[in-house]
């Protein structure tokens, strides 16, 4: 299972990487300069600045983003969704900027103009996605890209 997360903001990549490392202190970190990889029990993040995905996400959702996260989910770890939402919530609480989160190419979280909208209807799951782990206010609605 995989996710994509695109984030905007005003940070340069160097400062953005420092923030991510601080938020995931217990993760194994590999920084190659133009790519940052962090591995935790539930997922591995691979983060870079720019690229085609950033351009398409900006166009598709009408938001301004600059960083892309490829997230490889470790599905055998049962708490991955909660921990991933908790991480994203910490990031959104700490930095301003638009973002879009896609799970298996389905958009399920959007922050645009400081309003967070969640939409897990397309996941066809029997349980609600743990958006409460964001620990921030959000609205339930439709996200179309």
Secondary structure, DSSP 8 states (H G I E B T S, - for coil): -EEEEEE--S--HHHHHHHHHHHTTTSEEEE-SS-EEEE-SSEEEEEEE-SHHHHHHHHHHT----EEEEEEE-TTSTTHHHHHHHHHHHHHHHS---EEEEETTEEEEEEETTEEEE--GGG--SS---GGGG-S--EE-----
